[in-house]
Amino acid sequence: MKPNTLEASRLLKPSKYAIGLDRTFMLPVRLIIATMLVDLQWHEYALIAEATRMTSSDLSGHLQKLNGRRYAETKRAGQHSYWRLTELGKEKLSSHIDASRRLFAVAEECLQSFQQNDRSAGNTGKKLAQDYRAGATIRELADSYGLTFYSARETLLAEGVLLRRNGPTPPPASPEMVNSYSNGSSIHDVAKEHSVSYDAARRMLIAAGVKLRPKSNPAKGEAARTPPIAAKPINADSQVDPDSTTAEMVRKYNDGQTLEGLAEEYSRSYRAVRTLLLEAGVTMRPPKIQLPPTPPGMVNAYNHGWSIRQLAIKHDMTYSRTRRVLLAEGVVLRGVGRPGSAW
């Protein structure tokens, strides 16, 4: 956790602890000069320069600054100049030193507080890491320790914790979940049945050692390229028990029953029924396109010269659907380019 910087700023308010500090003595070299002159005795300029190891021009600038504030005064004797601190300068220097002592004491207190907070933050980081490794999420840790999500995350990273990508590791799937999936239910059905998310159900099945079935959806464009194959009847080489529910579903599908009808009859999902049939060696029939009822007069209008485009506009249908309806009625379509009659 971060040190309490608000508390530190409260301790360092100038109105309370900086009373008596004088900007004139803030520069260390000027403070040294004033300390040399604090005995109120006259000191020769050359000796001051030698003691402070300053050039004549630099020393002159600092002395003139003290003199301008009436903290120091000067006199000349022949070619030599002498300097000393005034009573006002001595008083201001004493106040500055006392204020500095108070400020240093507060600074030491703040430093100790910061160090204690740092140690506390280190302990908190270890506790966060321990709880996270035990399965808690970053959000739960943030709420528990009064941190933001990002502060908790940064603390864990600082502790060298390898963050999980998909949340805590779920427990293995229960035998009921495994049996349900093994009997043909989809992961979506298993998740809904046990009130968990799809991702959680999938991870739980994997954790239980279940080998997930491959997706049965054909690749894009595969259905259009692969010619339809008739459904295979159950034979002696089939792995399906002839007396099982799956075998019964296969027979009904071969007799023309739809996947939707089988799903409703056996209380299974569409996907579960389809998966069972595929695993039984059944090749799915191509989907049937449901055509609308033939509008009255459409066939006669076409035979009397109307074009497919005109019929589609008249009956509010697409061109391709109008064409399929006519073909389904056994109409022999005219060749391309033969004009139809006028409206």
N, C-alpha and C positions, 0 to 999 in steps of 0.2 A: 504494500500500500504506500501511497505517496505521503511524505511528511506534511504536517498541517501547516501549509504556507500561510493560511489566513491568520492562524495563531501567531506565527512568526512576525507577520507584518504588524499585528496589534502590539507585540512587544517592542517593535522598533519605531513606534510613532515618535517623530522628532519633538512634538510638543511636550512629551513627558521625559524623555531621556537625553535630548540634545540641547537642553537649556544650558547655556554657558559656553557652548562650542563657538569658536571664533574663526571665521574664514581666513583671517590674516595668518593664523598659525597652522592652517591645514597643510601647507607645504612643509615637509620634514626639514629641509635646509633652513627655512625661516624659523622653525621651532628651535632648531639647534642654536641659531644666532641669538634668539631671545633668551635661551637658557644660559648662554655665556654672559649675557648682560644683566641677569636677574639680580646680581648683588648691588646694583645701582652705583657701581664704581665706574670711573671713566676708563675706557679701554682704547688703546691706539688702533687706528684703522688697519695698519700694516700687520699688527699681531692678530687681529681678528681674521684677516685674509689668510694668514699663514695657518692659523688653527683650523679653519674650515676648509682649507685647500681650494679656495675659490679664486677666480680671477678678479681683478679690481673692478671691472665693469659689472660682473654678476653680483658681487657683494654690494656695490653701490646701489644697484636696483632694489635689492631686498631691504637695505637700510633706509632708503628713501621711502619705501612702502610703509615701514614701521613709523618713520617720522611723519608721514602724511596722516596717519591715524593717531598721532601724538602718543604713540607707544614708546618711542625712542627720541632722544635729543642728541645734538652734536655741538662740539665747540672746536675752535682751531687755536693752536699754539705754534706760531711760526709757520713752518711748512707742513706741520703734522696736524691731523684731525683725530678727534677722540669721540667715542660714542658710549652712551649708557641707556638703560631702560628707565622710563619714567615710572612714577607711582601708579599712574593709570595703566601703563603697559604691564607692570608687575601684577596688578589686580586682574587684568584680563587674561594674563598667562595662567594665573592660579585657577581662575574659573574654567578655563579651557582644559586644563589638566584634570580637574575634578570631574568635569562632564565626560572626558575621554575615559576615565576609570569606570564611570557608571555604564557608559556605552559598551566598554569591553566586557563588563560583567554580564550585561544582557546578551551580548554576542556569544559569550561562552555558554550561557544557559540555552540559547537557541541551538547552538552546535550540539550540545549534549542531547537536546530533545530530538534533533534530526537524526543523530546516531541511534537513539533508542527506537525511533520510528523505522529506521532502516533495518534494524535487527528484527523488529516486529514484522516488517514487510517480508523479510526473508522467511520467518516462520509461517506467515500466511501463504507465501508461495509454495512452501513444502506441503502445507495442508491442502491447498488447491490441487496440487499435483497428485497427492494421495487420493483425494476424493474423485478426481477425474479418472484416474486409473481404475478406481473401484466401480466406475460405470456412470457417474454423474455427468450431465451435459454442461456445456459452458454456460448456457442460460440459467440452469439451476444453481451453478456455483456463483454466478454474478448476483442472483437474487439472494442467496444465502449469506454472502459476505458483503453485501451492500456495494457492489462494484457495477460498473457498466459492462456490457458484453465484451467490448473491445479491451477494457482494462484487464478483465479476467483472462482473455485470450493472450494478451501480451505477457501477463505474468506467467502463464503456463509455458509459453515459448521461451521465456527467460530461464525457466527451470529445466529447459531441455526436454520438455514433454513432446512426444510425437502425437500430434492431434489426429483424431479419427476423422475420416472423410464422410461417413454415413451414419454418424450417431453411434450410440452404444451397441455393442454386439448383442443381438437378440438371443433368447434361449432357443434350443432346438425345438422343432415342431413337435407337437404332441402326437401320440399314435393315431388319434382321431383325424388330425390334419393329414398325416401321411397316408392313412387308409383312404380318405376322401380323394386325395390327389391321385393315388394309385388306381382308384376305381374309375378314373376318367374325368373327375371334376377339374375345372380350370383353376389357375392360381387366383383369378378374380373371384370365382365361386368360393374357394377355400377362405380367402380373405374376408369376404362378406359373411360367410357362415360363422367365422370365429372373431368377427368385429376387430379386424386389424387392417392396416393398409396393404396395398398390393406389394410394395417393396418389402414391408416387414414379413409378410407371408412368404415371399420368395426367399429372403435371407434365412428364415426359420427352416424352410424345407431344405435348403442347401446345408445349413448347420446340422440337420438331422441325417445328412448323408444321402438324401434323395437325389437321384439323377433326373434332372428336369427334361421333359420332352421337348424336342425341337419344335420351333414354330411351324405350323402346317400351312401357313399362307404361302402361295406360290410367289416366286420372284416377279417383279414388275415386268409385264409383257410376256411372262411364261405361258399364261393361260391362252393368250392369243396365238402363240407359236405352236403349242402342243395340241395335236388333234385329239378330240374326245375319244375315250376308250370306254367300251361298255363295262358295266359293273361286273365284277367277278363273283360267281357263286361260290359258296363254301364247298370245298372238296375234302378229300381224305388227307391232303397235304397241309391243310390249313391248321394254324395253331389255335384256332378258336374252338371251344367246346360246343358241339352242335346243340346241346341242351341249355346253353347259357343265354343270358339276356342279350349279350352282344350278338350271338348268332341269330337270335330272333329279330334283332334290329336290322341285321344285314339282309335277312330274307325279306323283311318288309320294305327295305330300301330298294332291293332288286325288283320288288313287285310294283314299284312306282311311288312309294311313300316319300314325302319330302323330309328334309332335315328338320324343318320347323315342326312338322307334324310329329316326328319321332321325339323331338325335344319336349313337346307338350305332353305326349302320351307317357313318357318315362320320367317326367319331372327332372330332366337334365337341361343343362344349358346347350344352346346351339353349338357352341364350340366343343363342349364335351362329347356330344353325339358325333360330330364330324371327326374328332380325334379318334374315337373308338372305331369308327368305320375305316378310317385310314390305316390304323394299326392292324385291323382285320384283313387288310389287303384289298379293300374296296376302292375303286377309282371313282371319284365323284363325277356325276353327270354335269354337263355344262348347264349353267343357269338358264331357266326358261324365261323368256321375255313376255310379260303379261301385256297382251294387246287389249285396247278398249273395244267395246262392241262396235261393230261396223255401223256407221251412221246410215240411216235410210236414204236410199237414192244415190249413194256414193258410187257403187259399181255401175249402175246405169249411166250416171253422169260421165264416168270415165269412158265407157263404151261408146258414148255419143260424142266424144271428142274433147272432153275436159282434160286438162293436163293435171299431173300430180300436184304441181305447185298451186294451181287454182283450187283444187280440192282441199289442200292443206290450209290455205287461207280461209276458205269458206267454212270449214269445220273446226278451225282453231286448233290445228295439229301441226306437228313438225313434218317436214318433207319425208324424212326417213320412216317415221311411224305410219304416215299415210301410205307409203309404198309397201310396208310390211302388211298392213291391213288388206290391201288389194291382193297381194300375193297369197295371203292366208285364205282369201275368198276364191282362189283359183283363177284369178284374172290373168290373162296373158298380156304382159305389158307391151306397149308399142315401142318401136325402136327409137333410139335417141335422135332428136332432131326433127321428128315428125310433129308438125304443129297441131295444136288442139283447136277447138272451136272458140269463137269469141264468147265473151260473157253475155 
